[in-house]
Amino acid sequence: MGKWMAIDNKRELIRKHAATPAMTQAQLAKWAKKEFRLRDPPARNTISDIL
């Protein structure tokens, strides 16, 4: 099972989105996978729920 995003990770994702609003949810998912060392990128609906 993959690693879950911690609350701090979710807050960082929100800050990243605010700093770079042109990034799509798919791009944010790829960024989150790399930044937080996740096994898989978060699903689009997960990104949407966080934002």
N, C-alpha and C positions, 0 to 999 in steps of 0.2 A: 504494500500500500504506500502511496506517495506521502510526502511531507505536507502537512497543512500549513496554510498561511497564518502566522501569528497576528494578533491585533496590531502590533507595531508595524508588521509588513503591510497590512491593509492601510494603515495611516500613511505609510510611505508611498504606497500606490496612489492614494488620493492626492498627496503632495506632487507626485510626478505628473499626474493628470492636470493639476492646476498650473504647473510650470510649463507644460507642453501640451496645450489643449488640442493641437493638431494631430496628436497620436491617436490612431484608431484603437478600439478595444483589443483587436488582434495583436497590434503592436505592443500594447501595454501588457498583454498576456505573455508575449515572448520576452519582454523586458523583465517581468516579474519572475519568470522561470529562471533566467540567468542570474538576476540580482539576488534572489532568495534561495537559489540552489534547489529548485523544485524538480521532482522527477519528470513531471509533465506540466505544460503551461496550464494555468487556470482556464476553465471554460468561459466562453463569451458571457454567458448568463451570470457566472460568478463575478466577473469583472463589472458587469452592469449592476449587480446587487451591491457591490462594494462602493461603487461611485454614487 
